[in-house]
Amino acid sequence: MFFDTHAHLDSDRFGGDAAGVIARAREAGVTRIVTCGSDLASSAACVQIAQEYERVYASAGVHPHEAHSICAGAGAPVVQPEALDQLRQWAAEQRIVAIGEIGLDYHYDFSPRDAQCAVLAAQLCVADELSLPVVLHNRESDPDFVSLLESGPVGIRGVLHCFLSTAELARWALDRGLYLGVAGPVTFRGMDGLGAILRDAPLERLLIETDSPYLAPHPHRGKRNEPAYVPHVAEKLAEIRGMPVEELARITADNGRRLFGVT
């Protein structure tokens, strides 16, 4: 019924208990999950999990926090070609459904900004080459993020995961054909601005997600998040849209299957 389009099942916070996490999700009506990598090792773990469990799919990529791990140099950083080749290999073996989680994060700056930009640009090109969608992270980096997407491959498809930005960025993303990922924060107090954006966005361009183990929705806020909690996200989004949660779940699941090319 529900499709959690963004989780991190390889996280240490799950203690290696992917089986238990997935079983609880199934009991909660979550029939599909995309588990997203954050670096090459994490992506490899996600690929392994996806191979082991039916209707669990992997996304592989290097998160902006980890950009420094595959990029060196100052001024004009060079992305390691072998890292990009690994993404190509997973795609050739049909083990991944997207490139991600990739993007920019200027809040923490765990990687130099020039490295983040270089790694994002390179992975956008790989996604275009492989005809795969992208799972995009953007935090406090709107101008550079938009610039890189605008100057990158024309046909890029994907989702702005855990969308928490402005109405202006939402309009830009939707005009470009991107999806908006709706996560736990939509259930938090003081999110009326986000609610207004999601109320007006085309329903066929919305996805639901947990970003688990992070950002647990109300009433689990502050606890470890997991895919079993994505129904809370769906319930709040259905309330915002003024529609039955069952219909919202069906439409967002259809959207996820269409974007990621899964059954």
NUPA-624491 format. One record per residue: x negated, y negated, z negated of N, C-alpha, C in turn; residue number from 1; residue in three letters. Coordinates in steps of 0.1 Angstrom, whole numbers, plus 2048, in hexadecimal, padded with zeros to 3 digits. Each point is the difference from the previous one (the first is absolute). Layout:
BEGIN
R   n_X   n_Y   n_Z   ca_X   ca_Y   ca_Z   c_X   c_Y   c_Z   pos   code
R     X     Y     Z      X      Y      Z     X     Y     Z   NUM    ALA
...
***
This chain:
BEGIN
R   n_X   n_Y   n_Z   ca_X   ca_Y   ca_Z   c_X   c_Y   c_Z   pos   code
R   7F8   80C   800    808    7F4    800   7F7   7F3   800     1    MET
R   7F7   7FF   7F7    7F7    7F5    7FF   7F2   803   806     2    PHE
R   7FA   7F6   806    7F3    801    806   7F7   7F6   7F9     3    PHE
R   7F7   805   7F8    7F6    7F7    7F9   7F4   7FE   80A     4    ASP
R   800   7F5   807    7F7    7FD    80B   7F2   7FC   7FB     5    THR
R   7FE   7FF   7F3    7F2    7FC    7FC   7FE   804   7F1     6    HIS
R   7F7   80B   7FF    7FC    804    7F3   7F1   804   801     7    ALA
R   7FA   802   7F4    7F2    804    7FF   7FF   80D   7F8     8    HIS
R   804   80B   806    801    80C    7F9   7F2   806   7FC     9    LEU
R   7F6   7FA   806    7F2    804    7FC   7FB   7F9   7F4    10    ASP
R   807   7F7   7FA    7FB    7F7    7F5   7FD   809   7F4    11    SER
R   7F5   7FC   7F9    7FC    807    7F4   80B   7FF   7F5    12    ASP
R   808   7F6   801    80B    7FE    7F6   80A   80B   801    13    ARG
R   800   808   80A    809    80C    801   7F9   80C   7FB    14    PHE
R   7F4   7FF   7FC    7F9    80B    7FA   7FF   80D   809    15    GLY
R   800   7FE   80D    7FF    80C    809   80D   808   801    16    GLY
R   80B   7FA   7FA    80D    807    800   809   7FC   80B    17    ASP
R   7FB   800   80D    808    7FD    80B   80C   808   801    18    ALA
R   7FF   80D   7FD    80B    809    800   80B   7FC   7F7    19    ALA
R   7FD   7FC   7F4    80B    7FC    7F7   806   7F3   804    20    GLY
R   7F8   7F7   805    805    7F3    804   80A   802   80C    21    VAL
R   7FC   808   809    808    803    80C   80D   807   7FC    22    ILE
R   7FF   80A   7F7    80C    807    7FB   80A   7F7   7FA    23    ALA
R   7FB   7F6   7F7    809    7F7    7FA   807   7F7   80A    24    ARG
R   7F8   7FC   80B    805    7F8    80A   80C   807   807    25    ALA
R   7FD   80D   803    80B    808    807   80D   800   7F8    26    ARG
R   7FE   802   7F3    80B    801    7F7   808   7F3   800    27    GLU
R   7F9   7F5   802    806    7F2    800   806   7FD   80E    28    ALA
R   7FF   809   80A    806    7FE    80D   7F6   7F9   80A    29    GLY
R   7F3   800   7FC    7F6    7FB    809   7FB   80B   80A    30    VAL
R   804   7FF   80C    7FD    80B    809   7F3   7FE   809    31    THR
R   7FB   7F4   800    7F4    7FD    808   7F7   7F6   7F8    32    ARG
R   7F3   802   801    7F6    7F7    7FA   7F5   7FD   809    33    ILE
R   7FB   7F4   802    7F3    7FD    806   7F6   7FD   7F5    34    VAL
R   7F5   808   7FF    7F6    7FD    7F6   7F4   7F9   808    35    THR
R   7FC   7F5   7FA    7F7    7F7    807   7F2   800   7FA    36    CYS
R   7F6   801   809    7F3    7FF    7FC   7FB   7F2   7FD    37    GLY
R   7F5   7FE   7F8    7FB    7F3    7FE   7F1   7FF   804    38    SER
R   7FA   80C   802    7F2    800    805   7FF   80E   807    39    ASP
R   7F4   803   805    7FF    80D    807   803   80C   7F7    40    LEU
R   7FA   800   7F4    802    80B    7F7   80F   801   7FC    41    ALA
R   806   7F5   7FD    80E    800    7FC   809   805   80C    42    SER
R   7FC   7FB   80C    808    805    80C   7FE   80F   802    43    SER
R   7F4   805   7FE    7FF    80E    802   808   808   7F6    44    ALA
R   801   7FB   7F3    809    806    7F6   80F   800   805    45    ALA
R   804   7F4   805    80E    7FF    805   803   80A   80B    46    CYS
R   7F6   801   809    801    80A    80B   802   80E   7FB    47    VAL
R   7F9   803   7F6    801    80D    7FA   80D   803   7F9    48    GLN
R   805   7F5   7F9    80D    802    7FA   80B   801   80A    49    ILE
R   7FF   7F8   80B    80A    801    80B   800   80E   806    50    ALA
R   7F5   806   801    7FF    80D    806   807   80B   7F8    51    GLN
R   800   7FD   7F3    805    80A    7F6   80F   7FF   7FE    52    GLU
R   806   7F5   802    80E    7FE    7FC   809   7FB   80C    53    TYR
R   80B   807   802    809    7FD    80B   806   7F2   7FE    54    GLU
R   800   7F9   80B    806    7F2    801   7F8   7F6   7F6    55    ARG
R   7F4   803   7FE    7F7    7F6    7FA   7F6   7FD   80B    56    VAL
R   7FE   7F3   803    7F8    7FC    80C   7F5   7F7   7FB    57    TYR
R   7F5   800   807    7F4    7F8    7FC   7FE   7F4   809    58    ALA
R   7FC   7F5   7F9    7FA    7F5    807   7F2   7FE   7FB    59    SER
R   7F7   7FD   80A    7F2    800    7FD   7FA   7F2   804    60    ALA
R   7F8   7FA   7F7    7FA    7F3    803   7F8   7FB   7F4    61    GLY
R   7FA   7F5   802    7F7    7FA    7F6   807   7F3   7FB    62    VAL
R   804   7FF   7F4    806    7F5    7F9   7F6   7F4   7FF    63    HIS
R   805   7F4   800    7F7    7F5    7FF   7F7   800   7F4    64    PRO
R   805   806   7F5    7F7    801    7F4   7F4   808   803    65    HIS
R   801   80A   809    7F5    809    803   7F9   7FC   80D    66    GLU
R   803   7F5   806    7FA    7FC    80D   7F1   801   7FF    67    ALA
R   7FA   7FC   7F5    7F1    7FF    7FE   7FA   80E   802    68    HIS
R   808   80B   7FE    7FB    80D    801   7FD   805   80E    69    SER
R   806   7F9   80A    7FD    804    80E   7FB   7F4   808    70    ILE
R   7FC   7F6   7FA    7FC    7F4    807   7F4   7F9   7FA    71    CYS
R   7F7   7FC   808    7F3    7FA    7FB   7FD   7F4   808    72    ALA
R   7F8   7F7   7F9    7FB    7F4    807   808   7F4   7FC    73    GLY
R   7FB   7F4   802    806    7F3    7FD   802   7F8   80D    74    ALA
R   80A   7F8   7FF    803    7F7    80C   807   808   80B    75    GLY
R   7FB   80B   804    806    808    80A   7FF   80F   7FC    76    ALA
R   807   804   7F6    7FF    80D    7FB   802   80B   80A    77    PRO
R   7FA   80B   7FF    801    80B    809   807   80C   7F9    78    VAL
R   80B   805   806    807    80B    7FB   7FA   80D   805    79    VAL
R   7FE   809   7F6    7FA    80D    804   808   808   80A    80    GLN
R   7FA   802   80C    808    808    80A   805   80D   7FC    81    PRO
R   7F7   807   7F7    804    80E    7FC   80D   800   7F7    82    GLU
R   802   7F5   7F9    80D    7FF    7F8   80C   7FF   80A    83    ALA
R   7FF   7F8   80A    80B    7FF    80A   801   80E   807    84    LEU
R   7F5   806   803    801    80E    807   807   80A   7F7    85    ASP
R   7FF   7FF   7F3    807    809    7F7   80F   7FE   801    86    GLN
R   805   7F3   801    80E    7FE    802   804   806   80E    87    LEU
R   7F8   7FE   80A    804    806    80D   801   80F   7FF    88    ARG
R   7F7   806   7F8    800    80F    7FF   80D   805   7FA    89    GLN
R   804   7F9   7F5    80C    804    7F9   80C   7FF   809    90    TRP
R   800   7F5   808    80B    7FE    809   800   80A   80B    91    ALA
R   7F5   804   805    7FF    80A    80B   805   80E   7FB    92    ALA
R   7FF   802   7F3    804    80D    7FA   80F   7FF   7FB    93    GLU
R   806   7F4   803    80E    7FE    7FC   803   801   7F1    94    GLN
R   7F6   7FB   7F9    801    801    7F1   805   7F3   7FA    95    ARG
R   801   7F5   808    804    7F3    7FA   80B   7FA   809    96    ILE
R   809   7F8   7F9    80A    7FA    808   7FF   7F1   801    97    VAL
R   7F5   7FA   7F9    7FE    7F2    800   7F1   7FD   7FC    98    ALA
R   7FC   7F4   804    7F3    7FB    7FA   803   7F6   7F5    99    ILE
R   7FB   803   7F4    803    7F8    7F5   7FD   807   7F3   100    GLY
R   7FF   7FA   7F6    804    7F2    7FD   7F5   7F7   804   101    GLU
R   802   7F6   809    7F6    7F7    804   805   7F1   7FF   102    ILE
R   7F7   7F7   800    805    7F2    7FF   7F6   7F7   7F9   103    GLY
R   805   7F6   7FA    7F8    7F6    7F9   805   7FD   7F2   104    LEU
R   7F7   7FE   7F6    804    7FD    7F2   7F6   7F5   7FB   105    ASP
R   805   7F4   800    7F8    7F5    7FB   803   7FD   7F1   106    TYR
R   808   808   7FA    803    7FE    7F2   7F4   805   7F7   107    HIS
R   7FC   80C   803    7F5    806    7F9   7F2   7FF   806   108    TYR
R   800   7FF   80E    7F3    7FF    807   7F6   80A   7FC   109    ASP
R   805   80D   7FE    7F7    80A    7FD   7F6   803   80B   110    PHE
R   803   7FD   80C    7F7    800    80C   7FF   7F2   805   111    SER
R   7F4   7FC   806    7FE    7F3    806   80B   7FE   80A   112    PRO
R   805   7F4   802    80B    7FD    809   7FC   803   80F   113    ARG
R   7F3   7FD   803    7FC    802    80E   800   80F   803   114    ASP
R   7FD   808   7F6    800    80F    801   80F   805   802   115    ALA
R   809   7FA   7F7    80E    804    801   805   7FD   80E   116    GLN
R   7FD   7F4   805    805    7FD    80D   7FB   809   80B   117    CYS
R   7F3   803   7FF    7FA    809    80B   806   80E   7FF   118    ALA
R   802   805   7F4    805    80D    7FF   80F   801   804   119    VAL
R   807   7F6   7FD    80E    7FF    805   801   800   80F   120    LEU
R   7F8   7F7   806    800    7FE    80E   7FC   80D   807   121    ALA
R   7F6   807   7FB    7FC    80D    806   80A   80B   7FF   122    ALA
R   807   800   7F4    80A    80B    7FF   80D   7FD   808   123    GLN
R   803   7F3   802    80B    7FD    809   7FD   805   80E   124    LEU
R   7F4   7FE   804    7FC    805    80E   801   810   800   125    CYS
R   7FC   806   7F6    801    80F    800   80F   804   800   126    VAL
R   808   7FA   7F8    80F    803    800   805   7FE   80E   127    ALA
R   7FD   7F5   807    805    7FE    80D   7FB   80A   80A   128    ASP
R   7F3   804   7FF    7FA    80A    808   807   80E   7FF   129    GLU
R   804   803   7F3    807    80D    7FD   80F   7FF   801   130    LEU
R   805   7F4   803    80F    7FE    801   807   804   7F2   131    SER
R   7F9   7FC   7F5    805    803    7F3   805   7F3   7FA   132    LEU
R   80A   800   7F7    804    7F4    7F9   7F6   7FE   7F5   133    PRO
R   801   7F4   7FA    7F7    7FC    7F5   808   7FD   7F3   134    VAL
R   7FA   803   7F5    805    7FC    7F3   7F8   7F5   7FA   135    VAL
R   806   7F4   7FF    7F9    7F4    7FE   801   7FA   7F2   136    LEU
R   7F5   7FC   7FA    7FF    7FA    7F3   7FC   7F2   802   137    HIS
R   807   7F7   7F9    7FD    7F1    801   803   7FA   7F3   138    ASN
R   7F5   7FA   7FA    802    7F9    7F3   7F8   7F3   801   139    ARG
R   807   7F5   7FF    7FA    7F2    7FF   7F7   7FE   80C   140    GLU
R   803   805   80B    7F7    7FF    80C   808   7FD   80D   141    SER
R   80C   7FA   7FF    809    7FF    80B   7F9   7FA   80C   142    ASP
R   7F9   7F4   7FF    7FB    7FA    80D   7F6   80A   807   143    PRO
R   7F6   806   7F9    7F7    809    807   807   80D   805   144    ASP
R   80A   804   7F8    807    80C    803   808   7FE   80D   145    PHE
R   807   7F5   801    808    7FD    80C   7F6   7FE   80C   146    VAL
R   7F5   7F9   7FE    7F7    7FE    80B   7FA   80D   805   147    SER
R   7FC   809   7F8    7FB    80D    804   80A   808   808   148    LEU
R   80C   800   7FB    80B    808    807   803   7F9   80D   149    LEU
R   800   7F3   801    803    7F9    80C   7F5   802   80B   150    GLU
R   7F4   801   7FB    7F4    801    80A   7FD   80F   802   151    SER
R   807   809   7F9    7FD    80E    802   809   806   80B   152    GLY
R   800   80D   801    808    807    80B   80F   7FB   800   153    PRO
R   805   7FF   80C    80D    7FA    802   80B   80A   7FB   154    VAL
R   7FE   80D   802    80B    809    7FD   800   806   7F2   155    GLY
R   7F9   7FA   7F7    7FF    806    7F2   80E   802   7FA   156    ILE
R   803   80C   7FB    80C    802    7F8   7FC   803   7F2   157    ARG
R   80A   7FD   7F7    7FC    803    7F2   809   7FA   7F6   158    GLY
R   7FC   800   7F3    808    7FB    7F5   7F7   7F8   7F7   159    VAL
R   806   7F5   7FC    7FA    7F8    7F5   804   806   7F3   160    LEU
R   7F8   808   7FA    804    808    7F5   801   7F7   7F3   161    HIS
R   809   804   7F8    803    7F9    7F3   801   7F1   803   162    CYS
R   809   7FC   809    801    7F2    804   804   7F7   7F4   163    PHE
R   7F7   7F6   7FD    803    7F7    7F5   7FC   7F2   805   164    LEU
R   800   7FD   80C    7FB    7F3    805   80C   7F7   803   165    SER
R   7FD   7F6   809    80A    7F6    802   80A   803   80B   166    THR
R   80B   7F8   801    80A    802    80B   7F9   7FD   80D   167    ALA
R   7F6   7F7   800    7F9    7FD    80D   7F9   80C   805   168    GLU
R   7F8   807   7F7    7F9    80B    804   809   80C   804   169    LEU
R   80C   801   7F9    809    80A    804   805   7FE   80E   170    ALA
R   804   7F3   803    804    7FD    80E   7F6   803   80A   171    ARG
R   7F3   7FD   7FD    7F5    803    809   7FF   80F   803   172    TRP
R   801   808   7F5    7FE    80E    801   80C   806   808   173    ALA
R   80C   7FC   7FD    80B    805    807   800   7FD   80F   174    LEU
R   7FC   7F3   802    7FF    7FC    80E   7F6   808   808   175    ASP
R   7F6   805   7F9    7F5    808    806   804   80F   801   176    ARG
R   80B   803   7FA    805    80E    801   7FC   809   7F4   177    GLY
R   7FA   7FA   7F6    7FC    807    7F4   80C   803   7F7   178    LEU
R   7FE   80A   7F7    809    803    7F6   7FC   7FA   7F3   179    TYR
R   809   7FE   7F6    7FD    7FB    7F3   803   80C   7F6   180    LEU
R   7F5   803   7F8    801    80A    7F6   805   7FB   7F3   181    GLY
R   80B   806   7FA    806    7FB    7F4   7FC   809   7F5   182    VAL
R   7FA   7FB   7F5    7FB    808    7F5   806   7FC   7F3   183    ALA
R   7FA   805   7F5    805    7FE    7F3   803   7F2   7FC   184    GLY
R   7F7   7F6   803    803    7F2    7FC   80D   7FB   803   185    PRO
R   807   805   80B    80D    7FB    803   80A   802   7F4   186    VAL
R   7FD   809   7F7    809    803    7F4   7FC   7F7   7F4   187    THR
R   7F5   7F8   801    7FC    7F8    7F5   808   7F3   7FF   188    PHE
R   801   7FB   7F4    806    7F3    7FE   7F8   7F5   808   189    ARG
R   808   7F5   804    7F9    7F5    806   7FC   802   80E   190    GLY
R   806   80A   807    7FD    803    80E   80B   7FC   809   191    MET
R   807   7F5   7FD    80B    7FC    808   7FB   7FB   80E   192    ASP
R   7F4   7FA   801    7FB    7FC    80D   7FE   80C   809   193    GLY
R   7FA   80B   7FB    7FE    80C    807   80D   806   804   194    LEU
R   80A   800   7F7    80D    805    803   806   7F9   80C   195    GLY
R   7FF   7F2   801    806    7F9    80A   7F9   803   80E   196    ALA
R   7F3   803   800    7F9    804    80C   806   80D   805   197    ILE
R   801   80A   7F7    804    80D    803   80F   801   804   198    LEU
R   808   7F7   7FA    80E    800    804   802   7FB   80E   199    ARG
R   7F7   7F7   805    802    7FB    80D   7F8   808   80B   200    ASP
R   7F7   808   7FC    7F8    808    80A   808   80A   807   201    ALA
R   7FD   803   80C    807    80B    807   7FE   80D   7F9   202    PRO
R   80B   807   7FD    800    80C    7F8   7F8   80B   807   203    LEU
R   7FF   800   80D    7F9    80A    808   7F1   7FE   7FF   204    GLU
R   7FB   7F5   7F9    7F2    7FE    7FE   7FB   800   7F2   205    ARG
R   808   806   7F7    7FD    802    7F2   7FC   80E   7FD   206    LEU
R   7F6   802   7F8    7FC    80D    7FA   800   7FF   7F1   207    LEU
R   802   80B   7F9    7FE    801    7F2   7F4   808   7FC   208    ILE
R   7FA   7FC   7F5    7F3    807    7FC   7FF   7FE   7F1   209    GLU
R   7F6   808   7FB    7FC    7FE    7F1   7F3   7FA   7FE   210    THR
R   7F6   802   809    7F2    7FC    7FE   7FB   807   7F3   211    ASP
R   807   80C   7FD    7FC    807    7F4   7F1   805   801   212    SER
R   7F9   7FF   7F5    805    7FF    7F2   801   7F2   7FB   213    PRO
R   800   7F6   808    801    7F2    7FC   80E   7FB   801   214    TYR
R   802   7F4   7FA    80D    7F9    802   80C   807   7FE   215    LEU
R   801   807   7F5    80D    808    7FD   80C   7F6   7FF   216    ALA
R   80B   804   806    80C    7F8    7FF   806   800   7F3   217    PRO
R   809   7F6   7FD    808    801    7F4   80A   80C   802   218    HIS
R   802   808   7F6    7FD    7FE    7F1   7F3   807   7FC   219    PRO
R   7F7   803   809    7F3    807    7FD   7F4   7F6   800   220    HIS
R   803   7F3   802    7F5    7F7    801   7F6   801   7F5   221    ARG
R   7F3   800   803    7F6    801    7F6   7FB   80F   7FF   222    GLY
R   807   809   805    7FD    80E    800   7F9   804   80D   223    LYS
R   7FB   80C   801    7FB    806    80C   80B   801   80A   224    ARG
R   7FF   7FB   80C    80A    801    80A   7FE   80E   807   225    ASN
R   80B   804   806    7FF    80C    809   80B   800   80A   226    GLU
R   7FF   808   80B    80B    800    80A   80E   802   7FB   227    PRO
R   801   808   7F5    80E    802    7FB   807   7F4   7FC   228    ALA
R   7F9   7F5   7FF    806    7F3    7FC   805   7F7   80B   229    TYR
R   7FD   805   80D    804    7F8    80B   80F   7FD   801   230    VAL
R   809   809   7FB    80E    7FD    800   804   7F3   7F9   231    PRO
R   7F8   7FC   7F5    802    7F4    7FA   7FE   7F4   809   232    HIS
R   7F6   801   809    7FE    7F6    80A   80B   7FF   809   233    VAL
R   805   80C   805    80B    801    809   80D   7FA   7FA   234    ALA
R   802   803   7F3    80C    7FB    7FA   800   7F0   7FF   235    GLU
R   7F5   7FA   7FD    7FF    7F2    7FF   801   7FA   80E   236    LYS
R   7FA   805   80A    801    7FB    80E   80E   802   805   237    LEU
R   807   80A   7FD    80E    802    804   809   7F6   7F9   238    ALA
R   7FD   7FD   7F3    807    7F5    7F9   7FE   7F3   807   239    GLU
R   7F4   7FD   804    7FD    7F3    807   807   7FF   80D   240    ILE
R   801   80B   807    806    801    80D   80F   802   800   241    ARG
R   805   803   7F4    80F    802    7FE   805   80C   808   242    GLY
R   7F9   80B   7FE    804    80D    807   7FD   80C   7F7   243    MET
R   806   80B   804    7FE    80C    7F8   7F2   805   800   244    PRO
R   7FB   805   7F5    7F2    804    800   7FD   80C   809   245    VAL
R   80A   808   802    7FF    80C    809   7FD   7FB   80F   246    GLU
R   807   7F5   804    7FE    7FB    80D   7F3   7F9   801   247    GLU
R   7FC   7F9   7F6    7F3    7F9    800   7F5   80B   801   248    LEU
R   801   80B   7F8    7F6    80B    801   7FF   806   80E   249    ALA
R   80C   802   806    800    806    80D   7F9   7F7   80A   250    ARG
R   803   7F3   800    7FB    7F7    80A   7F1   7FE   7FE   251    ILE
R   7FB   7FE   7F4    7F2    7FE    7FE   7F8   80D   803   252    THR
R   806   80C   7FD    7F9    80C    804   7FF   801   80F   253    ALA
R   80B   7FD   807    7FF    800    80F   7F5   7F6   805   254    ASP
R   7FF   7F4   7F9    7F6    7F6    804   7F2   806   7FE   255    ASN
R   7FE   807   7F5    7F3    806    7FD   7FC   80B   80A   256    GLY
R   80A   808   803    7FE    80B    80A   7FC   7FA   80D   257    ARG
R   807   7F5   804    7FD    7FA    80D   7F2   7FA   800   258    ARG
R   7FD   7F8   7F6    7F2    7FA    800   7F5   80A   800   259    LEU
R   801   80A   7F7    7F5    80A    7FF   801   80C   809   260    PHE
R   80B   801   808    801    80A    80A   801   80E   7F9   261    GLY
R   808   801   7F6    801    80D    7F9   80F   804   800   262    VAL
R   802   80D   7FD    80E    805    801   806   800   7F2   263    THR
***
